Amino acid sequence: MPLQATSGAASYDAFGGGVPVVPNYIEQVFSTYLYAGNGSTQTITNGIDLSGQGGMTWIKGRNLSFSHAVFDTVRGATNRLVTNVSDANSVETGTLTAFNSDGFSLGSTGAVNSSSGTFASWTFRKQPKFFDVVTYTGNGAASRNIAHNLGSTPGCIIGKTLSISENWGVYHRSTGANGLYLNATNSAGVTGVLTGHTSTTFEVGNGYGIDNSSGVTYVAYLFAHNAGGFGLTGTDNVISCGSFTGATTINLGYEPQWVLVKGSDTATNWSIQDNMRGLTADGTGSKQLFANLSNAESNADNIKLNATGFTTTSSWAGVTAIYIAIRRGPMRVPTVGTSVFAPSTAAGEPSSSPLFTAGFSDMTLHSPRVSESGNGHLITDRLRGNGVILETPYTSAENTSSTYFKYDSNNGAYIPNLGYFNNTGGTSKPYALRAFKRAPSFFDEVCYLGNGSTQNVSHNLGVVPELMIVKSRSLADSDWWVYSSALTTPQNKYLRLQSTDGESTATGLWGSSLPTSTTFGLGAFAPNSSGATFVAYLFATCAGVSKVGSYTGNGSSQTINCGFTGGARFVLIKKSSGTGDWMVSDSARGIVSGNDPYLELNNTNAEVTGEDWLDTDSTGFVVNEVSGSNANTNGATYIFLAIA
């Protein structure tokens, strides 16, 4: 019998002649991609292989009343279906013109590429235990089994006639024989639904949207439910089809990035929400599009994300609803730092509202490089939502304004208010910007509610956190609490990001035991104040990508080996054994053999430029003892975070 064993973070190797098992990840099979139309042609690169693997792309205008446009590789490019009407398939040459190995191409048709439009696209790749596309021709039989390749019993099937006009039929496991129409608001109860679905076939009959009328052609989109099939072990779920009633918490076992939800016992619209368009931990600011309407997007504010699922608000009171939820990615452990971290600079007042095109950003650290009273280092992030900031030198609660940084893009944050780059009086000021991507073993973010007692908070870092930075979002005067695994008895020790103080003791501050790969603990202390909301940023050592560690100063110069091959592009250092600033440097401003600019996250001082306190080294970085920074004082202990 062939033997199989794990090797590395991305694949299984077969020994003795076995077939290698290649892990699947959600980022390979699903994408929400936002784009602006250009009225001509453009290619959308979302990383999904449609030409080789097949799948479906669903496009909807966000700011204009365009109908939904659905395309799939089985029917072929330019074949369009519209979810908000019952029309048959139509061929429209200027719509989606090609399925590519990393996305799709568009023509000039306004419904998918208007120069005055902004658009959302959702791409589902065919993959067992996630999604499948099937077409067939009806034969008139009262019951018939149609083969599929979903590899599991479908949790939801959305079907449509191609050759004639007829409603979109929806089967959902939670409503069973009571069907729904995707292009209508009706509650579950449509007759003629057959439910004899298996892991290899689905059952169709007559008299329903997913039916079997003789000579009529159909397409069926099949969605799996908690079927596993993903992750290194092949047991992780990435899609769930379930139901809930009223305001409640749904435990999916993962944080979702996309949710389709509809009242099943009440006439409601089919709401589509995703984290790229503002689905957040608070729900506030989330935008929804309705699959049954051509309307532009509107405010939702009825679903709140958490690390293991989502919570529904009181707007669902008295309503039973069904949903399809898709797991947030990435699931794959990164292997290069450039895939999860990008530093950049802004020279001053930009000529237009710029996108910081890192290709990603789940959290951004924005730092003014000149001193200005009242303007500190800003932390913004996608999970807390657009326009929400925290400032590291201050203990104040988070501040929200529509003129602040927004995350309404796959590329990262942009600035609605260009004046934010100005000093008082209107003169421009230079900024440093660092974009972080949430990824297993590297960085995660969690929002939670304090209970004033003890609790374990779930996270999705996938490994034990080594550095945690926690801040109350709602309290007017609350420290930035820092956990470091390098401190002695770390569950009882803390540092404060806004302070120069060394480590302090508070027994049980981080619970009664050390963090795990799935949770971190909290005691009855300020980072867990009853009724207050908090955000936690979690970091860990990821081979070749990041290093969380400590060193003891030697009073001269020493190399800190992080296991990198191209040197560190970001370094954050704090003396833990005594007074010292939180010093940060990055490669965009310069980590070189000469003087290296650094900023101090605990104050609003201008960037220090005249000290050779940090040097580059291929394995990590070199720290030097100079009087200004005191980053290598003999016998002192330091903690650090470095990113390649």
BELVENRA-V980489 format. One record per pair of residues at least 12 apart in sequence whose C-alpha atoms are under 6 Angstrom apart, sorted by the first residue. I is the first residue (numbers start at 1). J is the second residue. Records with the same first field share a line. If there is no record, write none. Layout:
I = J  J
This chain:
2 = 16  17  18
3 = 15  16
11 = 23
23 = 231  232
24 = 230  231
25 = 230  231  331
26 = 329
27 = 329  330
28 = 48
29 = 124  125
30 = 123  124
31 = 122  123
32 = 121  122
33 = 120  121
34 = 119  120
35 = 118  119
36 = 118
37 = 113  114  115  117  118
38 = 113  115
39 = 108  113  114  115
40 = 108
41 = 106  107  108
42 = 105  106
43 = 104  105
44 = 103  104  105
45 = 102  103
46 = 102  103
47 = 102  103
48 = 102  103
49 = 101  102
50 = 99  100  101
51 = 99  100  101
54 = 73  125  126
55 = 72  73  124  125  126
56 = 71  72  123  124
57 = 70  71  122  123
58 = 70  121  122
59 = 120  121
60 = 119  120
61 = 118  119
62 = 118  119  296  297
63 = 296
64 = 296
65 = 294  295  296
66 = 111  294
67 = 294
68 = 82  83
69 = 81  82
77 = 96  97  98
78 = 91  92  93  95  96  97
79 = 91
83 = 183  291
84 = 183  291  292  293
85 = 183
86 = 165  166  167
87 = 165
88 = 162  163  164  165
89 = 162
94 = 107  108  109
95 = 107  109
128 = 150  151
129 = 150  151  152  224  227  229
130 = 223  224
131 = 222  223
132 = 150  221  222
133 = 220  221
134 = 219  220
135 = 218  219
136 = 217  218
137 = 215  216  217
138 = 212  213  214  215  216
139 = 214
140 = 212  213  214
142 = 205  206
143 = 204  205
144 = 203  204
145 = 201  202  203
146 = 201  202
147 = 200  201
148 = 200  201
151 = 199
152 = 199
153 = 198  199
154 = 222  223  224
155 = 172  173  223  224  225  241
156 = 171  172  223
157 = 170  171  221  222
158 = 170  220  221
159 = 210  219  220
160 = 218  219
161 = 217  218
162 = 217  218
163 = 216  217
167 = 209
168 = 181  182  209
169 = 181  209  210
177 = 193
178 = 190
183 = 292
184 = 292
185 = 267  268  269
186 = 267
187 = 264  265  266  267
188 = 264
192 = 207  208
225 = 239  240  241
226 = 239  240
238 = 326  327
239 = 325  326
240 = 324  325
241 = 323  324
242 = 322  323
243 = 321  322  323
244 = 320  321
245 = 319  320
246 = 316  317  318  319
247 = 312  313  314  316  317
248 = 311  312
249 = 310  311
250 = 309  310
251 = 308  309
252 = 308  309
253 = 308
254 = 308  309
255 = 306  307  308  309  327  328
256 = 326  327  328
257 = 274  275  326  327  328
258 = 273  274  325  326
259 = 272  273  324  325
260 = 272  323  324
261 = 322  323
262 = 321  322
263 = 320  321
264 = 320  321
265 = 320
270 = 290  291
271 = 288  289  290
272 = 288  289
273 = 288
277 = 408
280 = 304  305  383  384  385
281 = 304  305  383  384
282 = 304
283 = 301  303  304
284 = 301
286 = 299  300  301
287 = 299  300
288 = 300
307 = 459
330 = 439
333 = 440
336 = 545
337 = 545  644
340 = 436  437
341 = 435  436
342 = 358  434  435
343 = 433  434  588
344 = 433  588
345 = 431  432  433
346 = 430  431
347 = 430
348 = 428  429  430
349 = 421  428
353 = 415
354 = 414
355 = 414
356 = 412
357 = 411
358 = 411
359 = 411
360 = 410  411  412
361 = 412  435  436  437
362 = 381  382  436  437
363 = 380  381  435  436
364 = 379  380  434  435
365 = 378  379  433  434
366 = 378  432  433
367 = 431  432
368 = 431
369 = 430  431  606  607
370 = 606
371 = 604  605  606
376 = 391  604
377 = 391  392
378 = 390  391
382 = 407
386 = 406  407
387 = 400  401  402  404  405  406
388 = 400
392 = 498  601
393 = 498  602  603
395 = 477  478  479
396 = 476  477
397 = 473  474  475  476
398 = 473
403 = 416  417
440 = 461  462
441 = 461  462  463  540  542
442 = 539  540  542
443 = 538  539
444 = 461  538
445 = 536  537
446 = 535  536
447 = 534  535
448 = 533  534
449 = 532  533
450 = 528  529  530  531  532
451 = 528  530
452 = 524  528  529  530
453 = 524
454 = 522  523  524
455 = 521  522
456 = 519  520  521
457 = 519  520
458 = 518  519
459 = 518  519
462 = 517
463 = 517
464 = 516  517
465 = 538  539  540
466 = 484  485  540
467 = 483  484  538  539
468 = 482  483  537  538
469 = 481  482  536  537
470 = 535  536
471 = 534  535
472 = 533  534
473 = 533  534
474 = 532  533
480 = 496  497
481 = 496
482 = 494  495  496
491 = 510  514
492 = 505  506  507  508  509
493 = 505  506
497 = 602
498 = 602
499 = 602
500 = 579  580  581
501 = 579
502 = 576  577  578  579
503 = 576
508 = 523
509 = 523
510 = 522  523
511 = 523
544 = 563  564
545 = 643  644
546 = 642  643
547 = 562  641  642
548 = 640  641
549 = 639  640
550 = 638  639  640
551 = 637  638
552 = 635  636  637
553 = 632  633  634  635  636
554 = 634
555 = 625  632  633  634
556 = 624  625
557 = 623  624
558 = 622  623
559 = 621  622
560 = 620  621  622
561 = 619  620
562 = 619  620
563 = 619
564 = 619  620
565 = 618  619
566 = 618
567 = 617  618  619  620  644
568 = 620  643  644
569 = 586  587  643  644
570 = 585  586  642  643
571 = 584  585  641  642
572 = 584  640  641
573 = 639  640
574 = 638  639
575 = 637  638
576 = 637  638
577 = 636  637
581 = 600
582 = 600  601
583 = 599  600
584 = 598  599
585 = 598
591 = 615  616
592 = 615  616
593 = 615
594 = 612
595 = 610  611  612
596 = 612
597 = 609
